[in-house]
Structures are given as C-alpha cells and as structure tokens.
C-alpha cells in the first residue's frame, strides 16, 4: 500500500530506512530533528504488513526562477530496504508523488542523484553545478584587513542572530536564479542536524549588519566556507578579514559556490588558487503550463506566438504540443491539437533551458532541442541566467 504518513511513529520508520540505506548513524539530536522536520514535509511510503519498505520524501519549498517565485518539490531519501529492491516500488512511489504534486499545483522538483541515469527515467536532468575553491594559507594572508566596522561570531540559538542571517540571505543568495526561499524549519534543520556549522556576522560603521559567513573548522587541516553572503564590497572585505584571521591555524581554506571573481580581487597573487567544478543537483518541470505562465520572459511590446512540443513519459499532462502567446514578459499557454511544433524536446531538456543551464541556441546547436520553425523567437525572449543552488537535500 502507498500512502503519505505524518505520525511521529511513521516518520521514525522513514528515518530508520534512510539510516539503513545511506549507512548513517544518527545521534539522538539528529533523530529528534529528523522527526521535527518530518511534520513539515510529504513522506510518501510503500508498506508491506504495516512496515515501511520503500519511500520517496518531498520537502515543499519555494524557489526563485528569473525573479519569480515558484513552488518546488525537493526530493530526498529515496530508498528501499534490500528485500524490496527491484520490485518497481520506487516507480510506483514517484507516480503517486507526481500525481499528488500536480493536483497541488507544484511547478518544479529538485533532487540530489545517487545515479543520474536512474533519475532521468523520472524526467530529471542535471541543472546545477557546484564549485569548490581551494585557497592556500599564503593567499588568504594577502587579504588587507578591513578595519572599519566589526565582525562578531553568532549563534543559531540567538533569535536576533537568526533574524539577521535570514534577512541577509533573502536579500543576497536567495535572489539568485534557482535558489531556495528557505523555510524556518529548514534553517533550523541545517544548523541543528548538521553539527559543526558556525556563524559570523559582519557589521558596518553604523552598526548595520551587512553580511554573514556559515563556516566549519575541520580539525587542523581545513577552514570550510559553507556559505558567504554579503550586501556590499565592504561586507565581503570584512568577512574575508575574519576568514584571514584564522590563517595561523589552517593550511587550506575551501569555499563552496563563492563569487570567485570578486573574492579574487582581495588577493595580490591568485595563481595557486584551485577551483573544482562538478555537476550537482538535478531538476525537472512538474507542471509545464503552470510553470510557463509564471516564467518571466524578456519584455517586448509585440506579441509573439509559438508552438513547442514536450515529451514526458512520467507526467502525461506535460505531453504534447503547447501554444504560447508571449507579450510584455508574460505567457499564456494551452495544449493544442497540432501536427507540428516550432520546437521539440524532452521535459529534461526544456527544464535545462528554462532554468538557465543551456540557452535555446546552445540547446538547438547541441541537438538537445529540435527547431523546425522559420524564426528562432524563443532565443530572443529568454534572458540568460545561470542557476545557483546553495542547499543540498
């Protein structure tokens, strides 16, 4: 039987399955945080004899796409016990979840794959990259100290610190294309479940908070910048001054998804900085009609009409040819009966295009999309906007 569970005892069954499948030994604190989080999410499970044997868990989020707020299903803890594997349970759960999410009007879904080919079967494709920047101590020591203002270490237990960090995120990283508009429960889970994360907040001369750093101290080998958010160049200098104050304790400083172009301006010699980029989270459009009517196109006065065809083997409501009429940055959309479209592609490729992984021109050139029209109108209507994601779930 497949159902959604919300009771504390049932949620603990999903935790135990996740622990078994991913070989995780949860502490008592982590167990409690898992149960608290479980009250806010969708726990889709398949049961045999009252025992959870397989599951697909959804974190309902909102995300920013081209400045527009979209609803998004963050899929996590997809797992089965060994005795239930190979029975089709995960396919059944995804079908159940997709139908439920469609009825609730969810536009998008993200997930972190254990296997990209496996999740492509459910319509997902790679959209986000993650980049780690390795900065040796002798480079960090080049940062010229910003003496104005001050930086103080902050603590998640302090409600005022929480408020400041959330507001800075909302103004900075939370505006980037594809990023999460974080719920309060998610903030709490991040800092209570994942032990060892620390905070510091930068203030200007007027005692106004202007940036924060989320960091970890890993033994005596690595200072890890998990997140760096700032509202001005001054705030960046102040935060990096704080980072540089640790140069006597760590041989390497590792930063995740920072704006390397601006951070590099703080150093006099950057040749020994190393950057590693790899593919990360996957995504898919769940409800194309809802998504496209919210999507923000370039504003042009003249109305443009075009037809696009979508292949989606999991969500039948996305299958077919859609007529788009776009004017002043907004689109109307309806499915139509028609023999031929201007553009044709899978839901995976359309997701990459509309979330900014590929431009329309690149997708056509790479033969990810098929263009059979006479005028590539869509290329002129989508603003290039690289997607960024600062969360992993």
KAFEN-V74486 format. One record per pair of residues at least 24 apart in sequence whose C-alpha atoms are under 10 Angstrom apart, sorted by sequence separation. I is the first residue (numbers start at 1). GAP is how many residues later the second one is. D is the distance in whole Angstrom. If there is no record, write none. Layout:
# KAFEN-V74486
((I/GAP/D) (I/GAP/D))
This chain:
# KAFEN-V74486
((11/24/6) (14/24/9) (54/24/8) (55/24/6) (56/24/9) (73/24/10) (98/24/10) (210/24/8) (211/24/6) (212/24/9) (223/24/9) (302/24/8) (303/24/5) (304/24/10) (320/24/10) (344/24/9) (345/24/5) (346/24/10) (359/24/9) (360/24/9) (10/25/10) (11/25/9) (54/25/6) (55/25/7) (73/25/10) (162/25/9) (210/25/6) (211/25/7) (237/25/10) (241/25/10) (301/25/9) (302/25/6) (303/25/8) (344/25/6) (345/25/6) (359/25/7) (9/26/9) (11/26/9) (12/26/9) (53/26/8) (54/26/4) (55/26/9) (162/26/9) (209/26/9) (210/26/9) (212/26/10) (213/26/7) (223/26/9) (224/26/10) (236/26/9) (237/26/8) (240/26/8) (286/26/10) (300/26/9) (301/26/6) (302/26/8) (303/26/10) (305/26/9) (307/26/10) (309/26/9) (343/26/7) (344/26/5) (345/26/9) (356/26/9) (358/26/8) (359/26/9) (8/27/6) (11/27/6) (53/27/6) (54/27/7) (95/27/9) (197/27/9) (198/27/10) (199/27/10) (202/27/10) (211/27/9) (212/27/7) (213/27/9) (222/27/9) (223/27/6) (228/27/8) (236/27/8) (285/27/10) (288/27/10) (299/27/9) (300/27/6) (301/27/6) (303/27/10) (304/27/9) (305/27/10) (306/27/10) (307/27/10) (308/27/10) (309/27/10) (319/27/9) (343/27/6) (344/27/7) (356/27/8) (357/27/9) (358/27/9) (359/27/10) (7/28/9) (8/28/9) (10/28/10) (11/28/8) (52/28/9) (53/28/6) (54/28/10) (73/28/8) (94/28/8) (197/28/10) (198/28/9) (199/28/10) (201/28/10) (202/28/8) (210/28/9) (211/28/7) (215/28/9) (221/28/8) (222/28/6) (223/28/8) (224/28/9) (225/28/7) (226/28/8) (227/28/8) (228/28/9) (237/28/10) (286/28/9) (287/28/8) (289/28/9) (298/28/9) (299/28/7) (300/28/5) (301/28/9) (303/28/10) (307/28/9) (318/28/10) (319/28/9) (342/28/8) (343/28/5) (344/28/8) (354/28/8) (356/28/6) (357/28/8) (358/28/9) (6/29/10) (14/29/8) (52/29/9) (53/29/9) (54/29/10) (72/29/9) (197/29/8) (201/29/10) (210/29/10) (213/29/9) (217/29/10) (220/29/6) (221/29/5) (222/29/7) (223/29/6) (224/29/6) (225/29/6) (226/29/6) (227/29/7) (228/29/9) (229/29/9) (233/29/8) (237/29/7) (286/29/7) (287/29/10) (288/29/8) (289/29/8) (297/29/8) (298/29/9) (299/29/4) (300/29/7) (307/29/9) (309/29/10) (318/29/8) (341/29/10) (342/29/6) (343/29/6) (353/29/9) (354/29/9) (355/29/9) (356/29/5) (357/29/6) (358/29/10) (8/30/8) (14/30/9) (53/30/8) (54/30/7) (71/30/10) (91/30/9) (204/30/8) (213/30/9) (219/30/10) (220/30/6) (221/30/6) (222/30/5) (223/30/5) (224/30/5) (225/30/4) (226/30/6) (227/30/8) (228/30/7) (229/30/10) (233/30/9) (236/30/9) (285/30/10) (287/30/7) (288/30/6) (296/30/10) (297/30/9) (298/30/7) (299/30/4) (300/30/10) (341/30/8) (342/30/5) (343/30/7) (354/30/9) (355/30/8) (356/30/5) (357/30/7) (7/31/9) (8/31/8) (11/31/10) (14/31/8) (42/31/9) (53/31/6) (54/31/8) (91/31/8) (156/31/9) (157/31/9) (203/31/10) (204/31/8) (219/31/9) (220/31/8) (221/31/7) (222/31/6) (223/31/6) (224/31/6) (225/31/6) (226/31/8) (227/31/8) (228/31/9) (286/31/9) (287/31/7) (288/31/9) (293/31/9) (297/31/8) (298/31/5) (299/31/8) (307/31/9) (309/31/8) (310/31/10) (341/31/7) (342/31/4) (353/31/9) (354/31/9) (355/31/8) (356/31/6) (357/31/10) (6/32/7) (7/32/8) (11/32/7) (13/32/10) (41/32/10) (42/32/10) (52/32/10) (53/32/9) (156/32/8) (202/32/9) (203/32/8) (217/32/10) (218/32/9) (220/32/9) (221/32/9) (222/32/7) (223/32/8) (224/32/8) (225/32/9) (226/32/9) (286/32/8) (292/32/9) (293/32/10) (296/32/9) (297/32/4) (298/32/8) (308/32/9) (309/32/6) (315/32/9) (340/32/9) (341/32/8) (342/32/8) (353/32/10) (355/32/6) (356/32/10) (5/33/9) (6/33/6) (10/33/9) (41/33/10) (42/33/9) (43/33/10) (45/33/10) (56/33/10) (71/33/10) (72/33/10) (73/33/7) (78/33/10) (168/33/10) (202/33/6) (217/33/9) (225/33/9) (285/33/9) (289/33/8) (293/33/9) (296/33/6) (297/33/6) (307/33/8) (308/33/5) (309/33/8) (310/33/9) (311/33/8) (312/33/9) (313/33/9) (314/33/10) (340/33/9) (342/33/9) (343/33/9) (354/33/10) (355/33/10) (5/34/9) (6/34/9) (11/34/10) (43/34/10) (44/34/10) (45/34/10) (46/34/9) (54/34/10) (55/34/8) (56/34/7) (71/34/8) (72/34/6) (73/34/8) (74/34/9) (75/34/7) (76/34/9) (77/34/10) (78/34/10) (157/34/9) (165/34/9) (201/34/9) (202/34/9) (204/34/9) (288/34/9) (295/34/8) (296/34/6) (297/34/8) (307/34/5) (308/34/6) (309/34/6) (310/34/6) (311/34/6) (312/34/6) (313/34/9) (342/34/8) (6/35/8) (10/35/9) (17/35/8) (45/35/10) (54/35/7) (55/35/7) (56/35/10) (71/35/5) (72/35/6) (73/35/6) (74/35/6) (75/35/6) (76/35/6) (77/35/9) (78/35/9) (156/35/7) (157/35/10) (165/35/9) (202/35/10) (203/35/8) (289/35/10) (294/35/10) (295/35/7) (296/35/8) (306/35/8) (307/35/5) (308/35/5) (309/35/5) (310/35/5) (311/35/4) (312/35/6) (342/35/9) (343/35/9) (352/35/10) (5/36/10) (6/36/8) (7/36/10) (16/36/9) (17/36/8) (18/36/10) (48/36/10) (53/36/9) (54/36/7) (56/36/10) (57/36/10) (70/36/8) (71/36/6) (72/36/5) (73/36/4) (74/36/5) (75/36/5) (76/36/7) (78/36/9) (155/36/10) (156/36/9) (165/36/8) (202/36/6) (203/36/9) (217/36/10) (293/36/10) (294/36/7) (295/36/8) (306/36/7) (307/36/7) (308/36/6) (309/36/6) (310/36/5) (311/36/6) (312/36/8) (342/36/10) (4/37/10) (5/37/7) (6/37/7) (14/37/10) (17/37/8) (18/37/9) (55/37/10) (56/37/6) (57/37/10) (70/37/6) (71/37/6) (72/37/5) (73/37/6) (74/37/6) (75/37/8) (76/37/9) (162/37/10) (164/37/8) (201/37/9) (202/37/6) (293/37/7) (294/37/8) (306/37/8) (307/37/9) (308/37/8) (309/37/8) (310/37/6) (311/37/9) (4/38/7) (5/38/5) (6/38/10) (13/38/8) (14/38/7) (17/38/8) (46/38/10) (54/38/10) (55/38/7) (56/38/7) (70/38/7) (71/38/8) (72/38/7) (73/38/8) (74/38/9) (75/38/10) (161/38/9) (201/38/8) (202/38/10) (216/38/10) (292/38/8) (293/38/5) (294/38/9) (309/38/9) (310/38/9) (311/38/10) (3/39/10) (4/39/5) (5/39/7) (13/39/6) (14/39/9) (54/39/8) (55/39/9) (58/39/8) (161/39/9) (172/39/9) (200/39/8) (215/39/10) (292/39/7) (293/39/6) (310/39/9) (311/39/10) (3/40/8) (4/40/5) (5/40/7) (10/40/10) (13/40/9) (14/40/9) (56/40/10) (57/40/9) (161/40/8) (202/40/9) (215/40/9) (291/40/10) (292/40/8) (293/40/7) (310/40/8) (3/41/6) (4/41/6) (10/41/9) (11/41/10) (14/41/7) (56/41/8) (60/41/10) (156/41/10) (168/41/8) (201/41/10) (292/41/7) (293/41/10) (309/41/10) (2/42/7) (3/42/6) (4/42/9) (10/42/8) (13/42/10) (14/42/9) (47/42/10) (155/42/10) (156/42/8) (167/42/10) (168/42/7) (169/42/9) (200/42/9) (289/42/10) (290/42/10) (291/42/10) (308/42/10) (2/43/6) (3/43/7) (14/43/9) (46/43/7) (58/43/10) (155/43/7) (156/43/8) (167/43/10) (168/43/6) (169/43/9) (200/43/10) (289/43/8) (290/43/9) (1/44/8) (2/44/4) (3/44/8) (45/44/9) (46/44/9) (62/44/9) (154/44/8) (155/44/6) (164/44/10) (165/44/9) (167/44/10) (168/44/8) (289/44/6) (1/45/5) (2/45/6) (45/45/9) (61/45/9) (62/45/10) (63/45/9) (153/45/8) (154/45/5) (155/45/8) (164/45/7) (165/45/9) (288/45/9) (289/45/7) (1/46/5) (2/46/9) (46/46/9) (60/46/9) (62/46/9) (153/46/6) (154/46/5) (155/46/10) (164/46/9) (165/46/8) (166/46/10) (288/46/10) (289/46/8) (1/47/7) (45/47/10) (46/47/7) (61/47/10) (152/47/9) (153/47/4) (154/47/6) (164/47/9) (165/47/7) (1/48/9) (45/48/7) (61/48/9) (152/48/5) (153/48/6) (154/48/10) (161/48/10) (164/48/9) (165/48/9) (1/49/9) (44/49/7) (60/49/9) (61/49/10) (151/49/7) (152/49/6) (153/49/9) (165/49/10) (2/50/9) (44/50/9) (59/50/10) (128/50/9) (151/50/6) (152/50/7) (1/51/10) (4/51/10) (45/51/10) (58/51/9) (59/51/10) (127/51/9) (150/51/9) (151/51/4) (152/51/8) (161/51/10) (2/52/9) (3/52/10) (4/52/10) (44/52/8) (45/52/10) (58/52/10) (150/52/6) (151/52/6) (326/52/10) (329/52/8) (2/53/9) (4/53/9) (44/53/7) (58/53/9) (149/53/8) (150/53/5) (151/53/9) (329/53/9) (43/54/10) (149/54/6) (150/54/7) (173/54/9) (327/54/10) (22/55/8) (42/55/9) (148/55/9) (149/55/4) (150/55/8) (173/55/9) (174/55/10) (326/55/9) (21/56/9) (22/56/10) (148/56/7) (149/56/4) (172/56/10) (173/56/6) (21/57/9) (22/57/8) (148/57/6) (149/57/8) (150/57/8) (172/57/6) (173/57/9) (297/57/10) (18/58/9) (19/58/9) (21/58/6) (147/58/10) (148/58/10) (149/58/7) (150/58/10) (151/58/9) (154/58/9) (169/58/10) (171/58/9) (172/58/7) (173/58/10) (296/58/10) (18/59/6) (20/59/9) (21/59/7) (42/59/10) (149/59/9) (150/59/9) (151/59/10) (153/59/9) (154/59/10) (169/59/9) (170/59/10) (171/59/9) (172/59/7) (288/59/9) (295/59/8) (310/59/10) (17/60/9) (18/60/8) (19/60/10) (20/60/9) (21/60/7) (149/60/10) (151/60/9) (152/60/10) (153/60/9) (154/60/10) (169/60/7) (171/60/8) (172/60/10) (295/60/10) (309/60/10) (17/61/10) (18/61/7) (20/61/8) (21/61/9) (151/61/9) (168/61/7) (169/61/8) (286/61/9) (309/61/9) (15/62/9) (17/62/7) (18/62/9) (20/62/10) (168/62/7) (169/62/9) (285/62/7) (288/62/9) (292/62/9) (308/62/10) (14/63/8) (17/63/7) (18/63/9) (168/63/7) (284/63/7) (285/63/8) (288/63/9) (291/63/10) (308/63/9) (14/64/10) (17/64/7) (165/64/9) (284/64/6) (285/64/10) (14/65/9) (283/65/8) (284/65/9) (285/65/8) (286/65/9) (282/66/9) (284/66/9) (285/66/6) (307/66/9) (284/67/6) (285/67/9) (306/67/9) (110/68/10) (283/68/7) (284/68/8) (282/69/10) (283/69/8) (285/69/9) (306/69/10) (282/70/9) (285/70/9) (306/70/10) (308/70/10) (284/71/9) (306/71/8) (283/72/9) (305/72/9) (306/72/8) (304/73/8) (305/73/10) (304/74/9) (304/77/9) (298/80/10) (300/80/10) (297/81/9) (300/81/8) (298/82/8) (299/82/8) (297/83/9) (298/83/5) (299/83/10) (151/84/10) (297/84/5) (298/84/6) (137/85/10) (149/85/9) (150/85/10) (296/85/9) (297/85/5) (298/85/6) (136/86/10) (137/86/10) (148/86/9) (149/86/9) (296/86/8) (297/86/7) (2/87/9) (151/87/7) (152/87/10) (295/87/10) (296/87/9) (134/88/10) (135/88/10) (146/88/8) (150/88/7) (151/88/7) (146/89/9) (149/89/8) (150/89/9) (153/89/10) (2/90/8) (3/90/9) (134/90/10) (146/90/10) (147/90/10) (148/90/8) (151/90/9) (152/90/9) (2/91/7) (133/91/10) (146/91/6) (147/91/8) (150/91/10) (151/91/7) (4/92/10) (132/92/10) (133/92/9) (145/92/8) (146/92/5) (150/92/9) (3/93/9) (4/93/9) (132/93/10) (144/93/8) (145/93/8) (146/93/9) (2/94/8) (3/94/10) (132/94/10) (143/94/8) (144/94/10) (145/94/10) (146/94/9) (147/94/9) (2/95/10) (143/95/10) (145/95/8) (146/95/6) (144/96/9) (145/96/5) (146/96/9) (143/97/7) (144/97/7) (145/97/9) (143/98/7) (142/99/10) (143/99/10) (145/99/8) (140/100/8) (141/100/9) (143/100/9) (144/100/9) (145/100/9) (140/101/9) (143/101/7) (141/102/9) (142/102/8) (143/102/10) (140/103/8) (141/103/6) (140/104/5) (141/104/8) (139/105/9) (140/105/9) (141/105/9) (178/105/10) (69/106/10) (74/106/10) (138/106/10) (140/106/9) (141/106/6) (67/107/10) (68/107/9) (137/107/8) (140/107/7) (141/107/9) (67/108/7) (70/108/9) (72/108/9) (139/108/9) (281/108/8) (66/109/9) (67/109/8) (68/109/9) (69/109/10) (71/109/10) (137/109/9) (138/109/8) (280/109/9) (64/110/7) (65/110/9) (66/110/8) (67/110/7) (68/110/10) (70/110/10) (71/110/10) (137/110/6) (138/110/10) (281/110/10) (63/111/8) (64/111/6) (65/111/8) (66/111/6) (67/111/9) (69/111/10) (70/111/10) (136/111/9) (137/111/8) (140/111/10) (281/111/8) (63/112/9) (64/112/7) (65/112/5) (66/112/8) (69/112/8) (137/112/9) (140/112/9) (280/112/9) (281/112/9) (63/113/9) (64/113/6) (65/113/5) (137/113/7) (138/113/8) (139/113/10) (140/113/8) (63/114/8) (64/114/5) (65/114/8) (136/114/9) (137/114/5) (138/114/9) (139/114/9) (63/115/6) (64/115/6) (65/115/10) (136/115/6) (137/115/6) (62/116/10) (63/116/5) (64/116/7) (135/116/9) (136/116/5) (137/116/7) (62/117/9) (63/117/4) (64/117/7) (135/117/6) (136/117/6) (62/118/6) (63/118/5) (134/118/7) (135/118/5) (136/118/9) (61/119/7) (62/119/5) (63/119/8) (134/119/6) (135/119/6) (61/120/7) (62/120/7) (133/120/8) (134/120/5) (135/120/8) (143/120/10) (61/121/7) (62/121/8) (133/121/6) (134/121/7) (143/121/10) (145/121/10) (61/122/7) (132/122/7) (133/122/5) (134/122/9) (143/122/9) (144/122/7) (60/123/9) (132/123/6) (133/123/6) (143/123/6) (144/123/8) (131/124/8) (132/124/5) (133/124/8) (142/124/8) (143/124/6) (144/124/10) (61/125/9) (131/125/6) (132/125/6) (133/125/8) (139/125/10) (142/125/5) (143/125/8) (130/126/7) (131/126/5) (132/126/8) (133/126/10) (140/126/9) (141/126/9) (142/126/7) (59/127/9) (130/127/6) (131/127/8) (133/127/8) (139/127/10) (140/127/7) (142/127/8) (129/128/9) (130/128/10) (131/128/10) (132/128/10) (139/128/7) (142/128/10) (131/129/10) (135/129/10) (139/129/8) (140/129/10) (139/130/7) (140/130/10) (138/131/9) (139/131/7) (257/131/8) (139/132/9) (257/132/9) (258/132/10) (139/133/8) (140/133/10) (257/133/7) (136/134/10) (138/134/9) (139/134/8) (256/134/9) (135/135/9) (135/136/10) (136/136/7) (135/137/7) (136/137/7) (134/138/9) (135/138/5) (136/138/9) (134/139/6) (135/139/7) (133/140/7) (134/140/5) (135/140/9) (133/141/6) (134/141/6) (132/142/8) (133/142/4) (134/142/8) (40/143/10) (132/143/6) (133/143/6) (131/144/7) (132/144/5) (133/144/9) (40/145/8) (131/145/6) (132/145/6) (39/146/10) (40/146/9) (130/146/8) (131/146/4) (132/146/9) (38/147/10) (130/147/6) (131/147/6) (37/148/6) (129/148/7) (130/148/6) (131/148/9) (36/149/8) (37/149/8) (129/149/6) (130/149/6) (131/149/9) (128/150/9) (129/150/4) (130/150/6) (37/151/9) (128/151/6) (129/151/5) (130/151/8) (33/152/10) (36/152/10) (37/152/7) (127/152/8) (128/152/5) (129/152/7) (36/153/9) (126/153/7) (127/153/8) (128/153/5) (129/153/9) (126/154/7) (127/154/6) (128/154/7) (33/155/8) (34/155/8) (126/155/6) (127/155/5) (128/155/8) (33/156/6) (125/156/8) (126/156/4) (127/156/6) (33/157/10) (124/157/10) (125/157/5) (126/157/6) (127/157/9) (34/158/10) (124/158/6) (125/158/6) (126/158/9) (30/159/9) (33/159/7) (34/159/8) (123/159/10) (124/159/5) (125/159/7) (32/160/10) (33/160/6) (123/160/8) (124/160/5) (125/160/10) (32/161/9) (33/161/10) (123/161/6) (124/161/8) (30/162/7) (31/162/8) (120/162/9) (122/162/9) (123/162/8) (124/162/10) (228/162/10) (29/163/8) (30/163/5) (119/163/8) (120/163/10) (123/163/9) (227/163/7) (29/164/7) (30/164/8) (116/164/10) (119/164/10) (120/164/9) (226/164/9) (227/164/10) (28/165/10) (29/165/10) (30/165/9) (116/165/9) (226/165/10) (27/166/9) (29/166/10) (116/166/8) (26/167/9) (113/167/8) (112/168/7) (113/168/7) (111/169/9) (112/169/5) (113/169/7) (111/170/6) (112/170/6) (113/170/10) (110/171/7) (111/171/5) (112/171/9) (110/172/6) (111/172/6) (109/173/8) (110/173/4) (111/173/9) (109/174/5) (110/174/7) (108/175/7) (109/175/5) (110/175/9) (108/176/6) (109/176/6) (107/177/9) (108/177/5) (109/177/7) (178/177/7) (107/178/6) (108/178/5) (109/178/10) (177/178/8) (178/178/9) (106/179/9) (107/179/5) (108/179/7) (177/179/8) (106/180/7) (107/180/5) (108/180/9) (105/181/9) (106/181/7) (107/181/7) (105/182/7) (106/182/10) (107/182/9) (108/182/10) (107/183/6) (108/183/8) (102/184/7) (103/184/10) (106/184/8) (107/184/5) (101/185/8) (102/185/6) (105/185/7) (106/185/9) (107/185/9) (101/186/9) (105/186/9) (99/187/9) (107/187/9) (98/188/7) (102/188/10) (123/188/10) (98/189/10) (123/189/7) (122/190/9) (123/190/7) (121/191/10) (122/191/8) (123/191/7) (121/192/8) (122/192/6) (123/192/9) (121/193/8) (122/193/9) (190/201/9) (190/202/10) (190/203/10) (186/205/10) (178/207/9) (75/208/10) (177/208/7) (178/208/9) (179/208/8) (180/208/9) (74/209/9) (176/209/9) (177/209/7) (178/209/5) (179/209/6) (180/209/7) (182/209/9) (73/210/10) (176/210/9) (177/210/5) (178/210/6) (179/210/5) (180/210/8) (72/211/10) (73/211/10) (176/211/7) (177/211/6) (178/211/6) (179/211/7) (180/211/7) (72/212/10) (176/212/6) (177/212/8) (178/212/9) (179/212/8) (72/213/9) (73/213/9) (102/213/9) (175/213/10) (176/213/8) (72/214/9) (174/214/10) (176/214/10) (71/215/10) (99/215/10) (102/215/9) (173/215/9) (174/215/9) (98/216/8) (99/216/8) (173/216/9) (174/216/9) (98/217/7) (99/217/10) (173/217/8) (99/218/10) (95/219/7) (70/220/9) (71/220/9) (94/220/9) (95/220/8) (70/221/7) (127/221/9) (125/222/9) (126/222/8) (127/222/10) (91/223/10) (123/223/8) (124/223/8) (125/223/5) (126/223/9) (70/224/8) (123/224/6) (124/224/6) (125/224/7) (127/224/8) (128/224/9) (69/225/8) (70/225/9) (122/225/10) (123/225/6) (124/225/9) (125/225/10) (126/225/9) (127/225/6) (65/226/10) (68/226/7) (69/226/9) (122/226/9) (123/226/9) (125/226/8) (126/226/7) (127/226/9) (68/227/7) (121/227/10) (124/227/8) (125/227/7) (128/227/9) (66/228/10) (67/228/9) (68/228/7) (120/228/8) (123/228/9) (124/228/10) (127/228/7) (128/228/9) (129/228/9) (65/229/9) (66/229/7) (67/229/7) (127/229/8) (128/229/7) (65/230/7) (66/230/6) (127/230/6) (65/231/8) (66/231/9) (126/231/8) (127/231/9) (108/243/9) (129/257/10) (128/258/9) (129/258/8) (130/258/8) (127/259/9) (128/259/6) (129/259/8) (130/259/8) (127/260/7) (128/260/6) (129/260/8) (130/260/9) (127/261/9) (128/261/7) (127/262/10) (128/262/10) (112/280/7) (111/281/8) (112/281/7) (110/282/10) (111/282/7) (110/283/9) (66/288/9) (65/289/9) (66/289/8) (65/290/7) (66/290/9) (65/291/9) (66/316/10) (76/316/10) (77/316/9) (66/317/8) (76/317/6) (66/318/9) (74/318/9) (75/318/7) (66/319/7) (74/319/7) (65/320/9) (66/320/10) (66/321/9) (65/322/8) (64/323/10) (63/326/10) (59/334/9) (58/335/10))
